[in-house]
Amino acid sequence: MGDNRHDSDDSRYWGFVPEDHIVGKALFIWMSIDDDASFFSKIRWSRLFRVIH
């Protein structure tokens, strides 16, 4: 699920991804934006470049 969970076409929309279609692994969070926040608070600074375990 992406950061844009309320307006994205993920597995809830089109179903599961076959295992042979997976070509990589997520390593870190590149960018995280909060659409509901004010202009100066949109970027979630604490999440940028965080390693995904």
mmCIF file of the N, C-alpha and C atoms, coordinates in Angstrom:
data_MODEL
# 
_entry.id   MODEL 
# 
loop_
_atom_site.group_PDB 
_atom_site.id 
_atom_site.type_symbol 
_atom_site.label_atom_id 
_atom_site.label_alt_id 
_atom_site.label_comp_id 
_atom_site.label_asym_id 
_atom_site.label_entity_id 
_atom_site.label_seq_id 
_atom_site.pdbx_PDB_ins_code 
_atom_site.Cartn_x 
_atom_site.Cartn_y 
_atom_site.Cartn_z 
_atom_site.occupancy 
_atom_site.B_iso_or_equiv 
_atom_site.pdbx_formal_charge 
_atom_site.auth_seq_id 
_atom_site.auth_comp_id 
_atom_site.auth_asym_id 
_atom_site.auth_atom_id 
_atom_site.pdbx_PDB_model_num 
ATOM 1   N N  . MET A 1 1  ? 0.840  -1.160  0.000   1.00 0.00 ? 1  MET A N  1 
ATOM 2   C CA . MET A 1 1  ? 0.000  0.000   0.000   1.00 0.00 ? 1  MET A CA 1 
ATOM 3   C C  . MET A 1 1  ? 0.891  1.231   0.000   1.00 0.00 ? 1  MET A C  1 
ATOM 4   N N  . GLY A 1 2  ? 0.550  2.180   -0.809  1.00 0.00 ? 2  GLY A N  1 
ATOM 5   C CA . GLY A 1 2  ? 1.349  3.387   -0.897  1.00 0.00 ? 2  GLY A CA 1 
ATOM 6   C C  . GLY A 1 2  ? 0.906  4.470   0.069   1.00 0.00 ? 2  GLY A C  1 
ATOM 7   N N  . ASP A 1 3  ? 1.611  5.582   0.060   1.00 0.00 ? 3  ASP A N  1 
ATOM 8   C CA . ASP A 1 3  ? 1.252  6.715   0.910   1.00 0.00 ? 3  ASP A CA 1 
ATOM 9   C C  . ASP A 1 3  ? -0.065 7.346   0.480   1.00 0.00 ? 3  ASP A C  1 
ATOM 10  N N  . ASN A 1 4  ? -0.420 7.148   -0.757  1.00 0.00 ? 4  ASN A N  1 
ATOM 11  C CA . ASN A 1 4  ? -1.654 7.716   -1.291  1.00 0.00 ? 4  ASN A CA 1 
ATOM 12  C C  . ASN A 1 4  ? -2.775 6.684   -1.198  1.00 0.00 ? 4  ASN A C  1 
ATOM 13  N N  . ARG A 1 5  ? -2.943 6.084   -0.029  1.00 0.00 ? 5  ARG A N  1 
ATOM 14  C CA . ARG A 1 5  ? -3.820 4.924   0.127   1.00 0.00 ? 5  ARG A CA 1 
ATOM 15  C C  . ARG A 1 5  ? -5.280 5.172   -0.201  1.00 0.00 ? 5  ARG A C  1 
ATOM 16  N N  . HIS A 1 6  ? -5.767 6.406   -0.066  1.00 0.00 ? 6  HIS A N  1 
ATOM 17  C CA . HIS A 1 6  ? -7.170 6.675   -0.322  1.00 0.00 ? 6  HIS A CA 1 
ATOM 18  C C  . HIS A 1 6  ? -7.446 6.984   -1.795  1.00 0.00 ? 6  HIS A C  1 
ATOM 19  N N  . ASP A 1 7  ? -6.416 7.178   -2.566  1.00 0.00 ? 7  ASP A N  1 
ATOM 20  C CA . ASP A 1 7  ? -6.611 7.521   -3.977  1.00 0.00 ? 7  ASP A CA 1 
ATOM 21  C C  . ASP A 1 7  ? -5.594 6.776   -4.840  1.00 0.00 ? 7  ASP A C  1 
ATOM 22  N N  . SER A 1 8  ? -5.411 5.478   -4.578  1.00 0.00 ? 8  SER A N  1 
ATOM 23  C CA . SER A 1 8  ? -4.455 4.715   -5.373  1.00 0.00 ? 8  SER A CA 1 
ATOM 24  C C  . SER A 1 8  ? -5.077 3.395   -5.813  1.00 0.00 ? 8  SER A C  1 
ATOM 25  N N  . ASP A 1 9  ? -4.575 2.857   -6.883  1.00 0.00 ? 9  ASP A N  1 
ATOM 26  C CA . ASP A 1 9  ? -5.033 1.569   -7.382  1.00 0.00 ? 9  ASP A CA 1 
ATOM 27  C C  . ASP A 1 9  ? -4.039 0.504   -6.953  1.00 0.00 ? 9  ASP A C  1 
ATOM 28  N N  . ASP A 1 10 ? -4.218 -0.013  -5.740  1.00 0.00 ? 10 ASP A N  1 
ATOM 29  C CA . ASP A 1 10 ? -3.329 -1.040  -5.232  1.00 0.00 ? 10 ASP A CA 1 
ATOM 30  C C  . ASP A 1 10 ? -4.042 -2.392  -5.253  1.00 0.00 ? 10 ASP A C  1 
ATOM 31  N N  . SER A 1 11 ? -3.567 -3.357  -4.498  1.00 0.00 ? 11 SER A N  1 
ATOM 32  C CA . SER A 1 11 ? -4.113 -4.712  -4.552  1.00 0.00 ? 11 SER A CA 1 
ATOM 33  C C  . SER A 1 11 ? -5.580 -4.776  -4.149  1.00 0.00 ? 11 SER A C  1 
ATOM 34  N N  . ARG A 1 12 ? -6.063 -3.786  -3.414  1.00 0.00 ? 12 ARG A N  1 
ATOM 35  C CA . ARG A 1 12 ? -7.492 -3.777  -3.087  1.00 0.00 ? 12 ARG A CA 1 
ATOM 36  C C  . ARG A 1 12 ? -8.328 -3.527  -4.337  1.00 0.00 ? 12 ARG A C  1 
ATOM 37  N N  . TYR A 1 13 ? -7.758 -2.907  -5.341  1.00 0.00 ? 13 TYR A N  1 
ATOM 38  C CA . TYR A 1 13 ? -8.474 -2.579  -6.575  1.00 0.00 ? 13 TYR A CA 1 
ATOM 39  C C  . TYR A 1 13 ? -8.335 -3.689  -7.624  1.00 0.00 ? 13 TYR A C  1 
ATOM 40  N N  . TRP A 1 14 ? -7.109 -4.179  -7.865  1.00 0.00 ? 14 TRP A N  1 
ATOM 41  C CA . TRP A 1 14 ? -6.884 -5.126  -8.955  1.00 0.00 ? 14 TRP A CA 1 
ATOM 42  C C  . TRP A 1 14 ? -6.428 -6.505  -8.515  1.00 0.00 ? 14 TRP A C  1 
ATOM 43  N N  . GLY A 1 15 ? -6.348 -6.790  -7.220  1.00 0.00 ? 15 GLY A N  1 
ATOM 44  C CA . GLY A 1 15 ? -6.033 -8.144  -6.749  1.00 0.00 ? 15 GLY A CA 1 
ATOM 45  C C  . GLY A 1 15 ? -4.559 -8.349  -6.427  1.00 0.00 ? 15 GLY A C  1 
ATOM 46  N N  . PHE A 1 16 ? -4.224 -9.593  -6.062  1.00 0.00 ? 16 PHE A N  1 
ATOM 47  C CA . PHE A 1 16 ? -2.852 -9.931  -5.681  1.00 0.00 ? 16 PHE A CA 1 
ATOM 48  C C  . PHE A 1 16 ? -1.903 -9.922  -6.879  1.00 0.00 ? 16 PHE A C  1 
ATOM 49  N N  . VAL A 1 17 ? -0.634 -9.649  -6.608  1.00 0.00 ? 17 VAL A N  1 
ATOM 50  C CA . VAL A 1 17 ? 0.407  -9.687  -7.622  1.00 0.00 ? 17 VAL A CA 1 
ATOM 51  C C  . VAL A 1 17 ? 1.018  -11.090 -7.601  1.00 0.00 ? 17 VAL A C  1 
ATOM 52  N N  . PRO A 1 18 ? 1.094  -11.764 -8.757  1.00 0.00 ? 18 PRO A N  1 
ATOM 53  C CA . PRO A 1 18 ? 1.742  -13.077 -8.780  1.00 0.00 ? 18 PRO A CA 1 
ATOM 54  C C  . PRO A 1 18 ? 3.205  -12.960 -8.346  1.00 0.00 ? 18 PRO A C  1 
ATOM 55  N N  . GLU A 1 19 ? 3.692  -13.939 -7.602  1.00 0.00 ? 19 GLU A N  1 
ATOM 56  C CA . GLU A 1 19 ? 5.048  -13.889 -7.054  1.00 0.00 ? 19 GLU A CA 1 
ATOM 57  C C  . GLU A 1 19 ? 6.109  -13.743 -8.143  1.00 0.00 ? 19 GLU A C  1 
ATOM 58  N N  . ASP A 1 20 ? 5.883  -14.335 -9.313  1.00 0.00 ? 20 ASP A N  1 
ATOM 59  C CA . ASP A 1 20 ? 6.880  -14.242 -10.380 1.00 0.00 ? 20 ASP A CA 1 
ATOM 60  C C  . ASP A 1 20 ? 6.926  -12.854 -11.038 1.00 0.00 ? 20 ASP A C  1 
ATOM 61  N N  . HIS A 1 21 ? 5.991  -11.962 -10.665 1.00 0.00 ? 21 HIS A N  1 
ATOM 62  C CA . HIS A 1 21 ? 5.991  -10.585 -11.180 1.00 0.00 ? 21 HIS A CA 1 
ATOM 63  C C  . HIS A 1 21 ? 6.784  -9.634  -10.281 1.00 0.00 ? 21 HIS A C  1 
ATOM 64  N N  . ILE A 1 22 ? 7.179  -10.083 -9.106  1.00 0.00 ? 22 ILE A N  1 
ATOM 65  C CA . ILE A 1 22 ? 7.920  -9.240  -8.166  1.00 0.00 ? 22 ILE A CA 1 
ATOM 66  C C  . ILE A 1 22 ? 9.397  -9.270  -8.567  1.00 0.00 ? 22 ILE A C  1 
ATOM 67  N N  . VAL A 1 23 ? 9.955  -8.074  -8.836  1.00 0.00 ? 23 VAL A N  1 
ATOM 68  C CA . VAL A 1 23 ? 11.327 -8.009  -9.341  1.00 0.00 ? 23 VAL A CA 1 
ATOM 69  C C  . VAL A 1 23 ? 12.298 -7.341  -8.383  1.00 0.00 ? 23 VAL A C  1 
ATOM 70  N N  . GLY A 1 24 ? 11.812 -6.855  -7.256  1.00 0.00 ? 24 GLY A N  1 
ATOM 71  C CA . GLY A 1 24 ? 12.707 -6.176  -6.327  1.00 0.00 ? 24 GLY A CA 1 
ATOM 72  C C  . GLY A 1 24 ? 12.120 -6.120  -4.932  1.00 0.00 ? 24 GLY A C  1 
ATOM 73  N N  . LYS A 1 25 ? 12.817 -5.432  -4.054  1.00 0.00 ? 25 LYS A N  1 
ATOM 74  C CA . LYS A 1 25 ? 12.387 -5.296  -2.671  1.00 0.00 ? 25 LYS A CA 1 
ATOM 75  C C  . LYS A 1 25 ? 12.565 -3.844  -2.248  1.00 0.00 ? 25 LYS A C  1 
ATOM 76  N N  . ALA A 1 26 ? 11.566 -3.317  -1.552  1.00 0.00 ? 26 ALA A N  1 
ATOM 77  C CA . ALA A 1 26 ? 11.674 -1.946  -1.041  1.00 0.00 ? 26 ALA A CA 1 
ATOM 78  C C  . ALA A 1 26 ? 12.724 -1.890  0.051   1.00 0.00 ? 26 ALA A C  1 
ATOM 79  N N  . LEU A 1 27 ? 13.595 -0.873  -0.003  1.00 0.00 ? 27 LEU A N  1 
ATOM 80  C CA . LEU A 1 27 ? 14.670 -0.753  0.978   1.00 0.00 ? 27 LEU A CA 1 
ATOM 81  C C  . LEU A 1 27 ? 14.471 0.407   1.941   1.00 0.00 ? 27 LEU A C  1 
ATOM 82  N N  . PHE A 1 28 ? 13.906 1.521   1.446   1.00 0.00 ? 28 PHE A N  1 
ATOM 83  C CA . PHE A 1 28 ? 13.707 2.683   2.296   1.00 0.00 ? 28 PHE A CA 1 
ATOM 84  C C  . PHE A 1 28 ? 12.557 3.533   1.777   1.00 0.00 ? 28 PHE A C  1 
ATOM 85  N N  . ILE A 1 29 ? 12.073 4.424   2.631   1.00 0.00 ? 29 ILE A N  1 
ATOM 86  C CA . ILE A 1 29 ? 11.000 5.355   2.267   1.00 0.00 ? 29 ILE A CA 1 
ATOM 87  C C  . ILE A 1 29 ? 11.645 6.561   1.598   1.00 0.00 ? 29 ILE A C  1 
ATOM 88  N N  . TRP A 1 30 ? 11.301 6.810   0.357   1.00 0.00 ? 30 TRP A N  1 
ATOM 89  C CA . TRP A 1 30 ? 11.890 7.900   -0.420  1.00 0.00 ? 30 TRP A CA 1 
ATOM 90  C C  . TRP A 1 30 ? 11.258 9.238   -0.059  1.00 0.00 ? 30 TRP A C  1 
ATOM 91  N N  . MET A 1 31 ? 9.913  9.298   -0.032  1.00 0.00 ? 31 MET A N  1 
ATOM 92  C CA . MET A 1 31 ? 9.200  10.544  0.245   1.00 0.00 ? 31 MET A CA 1 
ATOM 93  C C  . MET A 1 31 ? 7.880  10.200  0.908   1.00 0.00 ? 31 MET A C  1 
ATOM 94  N N  . SER A 1 32 ? 7.457  11.010  1.854   1.00 0.00 ? 32 SER A N  1 
ATOM 95  C CA . SER A 1 32 ? 6.182  10.811  2.528   1.00 0.00 ? 32 SER A CA 1 
ATOM 96  C C  . SER A 1 32 ? 5.507  12.158  2.689   1.00 0.00 ? 32 SER A C  1 
ATOM 97  N N  . ILE A 1 33 ? 4.318  12.292  2.095   1.00 0.00 ? 33 ILE A N  1 
ATOM 98  C CA . ILE A 1 33 ? 3.594  13.564  2.098   1.00 0.00 ? 33 ILE A CA 1 
ATOM 99  C C  . ILE A 1 33 ? 2.214  13.360  2.709   1.00 0.00 ? 33 ILE A C  1 
ATOM 100 N N  . ASP A 1 34 ? 1.792  14.312  3.517   1.00 0.00 ? 34 ASP A N  1 
ATOM 101 C CA . ASP A 1 34 ? 0.472  14.294  4.141   1.00 0.00 ? 34 ASP A CA 1 
ATOM 102 C C  . ASP A 1 34 ? -0.404 15.301  3.413   1.00 0.00 ? 34 ASP A C  1 
ATOM 103 N N  . ASP A 1 35 ? -1.356 14.825  2.621   1.00 0.00 ? 35 ASP A N  1 
ATOM 104 C CA . ASP A 1 35 ? -2.229 15.712  1.846   1.00 0.00 ? 35 ASP A CA 1 
ATOM 105 C C  . ASP A 1 35 ? -3.156 16.550  2.724   1.00 0.00 ? 35 ASP A C  1 
ATOM 106 N N  . ASP A 1 36 ? -3.438 16.088  3.933   1.00 0.00 ? 36 ASP A N  1 
ATOM 107 C CA . ASP A 1 36 ? -4.360 16.809  4.806   1.00 0.00 ? 36 ASP A CA 1 
ATOM 108 C C  . ASP A 1 36 ? -3.679 17.901  5.632   1.00 0.00 ? 36 ASP A C  1 
ATOM 109 N N  . ALA A 1 37 ? -2.376 17.981  5.600   1.00 0.00 ? 37 ALA A N  1 
ATOM 110 C CA . ALA A 1 37 ? -1.637 18.960  6.404   1.00 0.00 ? 37 ALA A CA 1 
ATOM 111 C C  . ALA A 1 37 ? -1.576 20.311  5.695   1.00 0.00 ? 37 ALA A C  1 
ATOM 112 N N  . SER A 1 38 ? -1.191 21.329  6.449   1.00 0.00 ? 38 SER A N  1 
ATOM 113 C CA . SER A 1 38 ? -1.027 22.661  5.867   1.00 0.00 ? 38 SER A CA 1 
ATOM 114 C C  . SER A 1 38 ? 0.189  22.662  4.939   1.00 0.00 ? 38 SER A C  1 
ATOM 115 N N  . PHE A 1 39 ? 0.336  23.718  4.170   1.00 0.00 ? 39 PHE A N  1 
ATOM 116 C CA . PHE A 1 39 ? 1.390  23.787  3.151   1.00 0.00 ? 39 PHE A CA 1 
ATOM 117 C C  . PHE A 1 39 ? 2.780  23.536  3.728   1.00 0.00 ? 39 PHE A C  1 
ATOM 118 N N  . PHE A 1 40 ? 3.093  24.124  4.865   1.00 0.00 ? 40 PHE A N  1 
ATOM 119 C CA . PHE A 1 40 ? 4.431  24.010  5.445   1.00 0.00 ? 40 PHE A CA 1 
ATOM 120 C C  . PHE A 1 40 ? 4.647  22.706  6.215   1.00 0.00 ? 40 PHE A C  1 
ATOM 121 N N  . SER A 1 41 ? 3.597  21.944  6.422   1.00 0.00 ? 41 SER A N  1 
ATOM 122 C CA . SER A 1 41 ? 3.711  20.695  7.188   1.00 0.00 ? 41 SER A CA 1 
ATOM 123 C C  . SER A 1 41 ? 3.454  19.450  6.339   1.00 0.00 ? 41 SER A C  1 
ATOM 124 N N  . LYS A 1 42 ? 3.401  19.600  5.033   1.00 0.00 ? 42 LYS A N  1 
ATOM 125 C CA . LYS A 1 42 ? 3.062  18.470  4.161   1.00 0.00 ? 42 LYS A CA 1 
ATOM 126 C C  . LYS A 1 42 ? 4.092  17.347  4.185   1.00 0.00 ? 42 LYS A C  1 
ATOM 127 N N  . ILE A 1 43 ? 5.361  17.669  4.220   1.00 0.00 ? 43 ILE A N  1 
ATOM 128 C CA . ILE A 1 43 ? 6.395  16.638  4.187   1.00 0.00 ? 43 ILE A CA 1 
ATOM 129 C C  . ILE A 1 43 ? 6.553  16.045  5.579   1.00 0.00 ? 43 ILE A C  1 
ATOM 130 N N  . ARG A 1 44 ? 6.492  14.724  5.650   1.00 0.00 ? 44 ARG A N  1 
ATOM 131 C CA . ARG A 1 44 ? 6.708  14.022  6.921   1.00 0.00 ? 44 ARG A CA 1 
ATOM 132 C C  . ARG A 1 44 ? 8.209  13.773  7.064   1.00 0.00 ? 44 ARG A C  1 
ATOM 133 N N  . TRP A 1 45 ? 8.923  14.764  7.607   1.00 0.00 ? 45 TRP A N  1 
ATOM 134 C CA . TRP A 1 45 ? 10.378 14.736  7.672   1.00 0.00 ? 45 TRP A CA 1 
ATOM 135 C C  . TRP A 1 45 ? 10.909 13.531  8.440   1.00 0.00 ? 45 TRP A C  1 
ATOM 136 N N  . SER A 1 46 ? 10.199 13.089  9.453   1.00 0.00 ? 46 SER A N  1 
ATOM 137 C CA . SER A 1 46 ? 10.676 11.971  10.272  1.00 0.00 ? 46 SER A CA 1 
ATOM 138 C C  . SER A 1 46 ? 10.667 10.641  9.511   1.00 0.00 ? 46 SER A C  1 
ATOM 139 N N  . ARG A 1 47 ? 9.969  10.579  8.378   1.00 0.00 ? 47 ARG A N  1 
ATOM 140 C CA . ARG A 1 47 ? 9.882  9.327   7.626   1.00 0.00 ? 47 ARG A CA 1 
ATOM 141 C C  . ARG A 1 47 ? 10.837 9.274   6.438   1.00 0.00 ? 47 ARG A C  1 
ATOM 142 N N  . LEU A 1 48 ? 11.391 10.416  6.006   1.00 0.00 ? 48 LEU A N  1 
ATOM 143 C CA . LEU A 1 48 ? 12.229 10.435  4.818   1.00 0.00 ? 48 LEU A CA 1 
ATOM 144 C C  . LEU A 1 48 ? 13.464 9.558   4.995   1.00 0.00 ? 48 LEU A C  1 
ATOM 145 N N  . PHE A 1 49 ? 13.730 8.755   3.990   1.00 0.00 ? 49 PHE A N  1 
ATOM 146 C CA . PHE A 1 49 ? 14.904 7.862   3.917   1.00 0.00 ? 49 PHE A CA 1 
ATOM 147 C C  . PHE A 1 49 ? 15.018 6.877   5.075   1.00 0.00 ? 49 PHE A C  1 
ATOM 148 N N  . ARG A 1 50 ? 13.890 6.562   5.718   1.00 0.00 ? 50 ARG A N  1 
ATOM 149 C CA . ARG A 1 50 ? 13.888 5.542   6.776   1.00 0.00 ? 50 ARG A CA 1 
ATOM 150 C C  . ARG A 1 50 ? 14.014 4.173   6.153   1.00 0.00 ? 50 ARG A C  1 
ATOM 151 N N  . VAL A 1 51 ? 14.826 3.322   6.738   1.00 0.00 ? 51 VAL A N  1 
ATOM 152 C CA . VAL A 1 51 ? 15.030 1.961   6.238   1.00 0.00 ? 51 VAL A CA 1 
ATOM 153 C C  . VAL A 1 51 ? 13.799 1.129   6.564   1.00 0.00 ? 51 VAL A C  1 
ATOM 154 N N  . ILE A 1 52 ? 13.368 0.317   5.604   1.00 0.00 ? 52 ILE A N  1 
ATOM 155 C CA . ILE A 1 52 ? 12.246 -0.600  5.801   1.00 0.00 ? 52 ILE A CA 1 
ATOM 156 C C  . ILE A 1 52 ? 12.811 -1.956  6.172   1.00 0.00 ? 52 ILE A C  1 
ATOM 157 N N  . HIS A 1 53 ? 12.343 -2.496  7.277   1.00 0.00 ? 53 HIS A N  1 
ATOM 158 C CA . HIS A 1 53 ? 12.831 -3.799  7.737   1.00 0.00 ? 53 HIS A CA 1 
ATOM 159 C C  . HIS A 1 53 ? 12.029 -4.922  7.147   1.00 0.00 ? 53 HIS A C  1 
# 
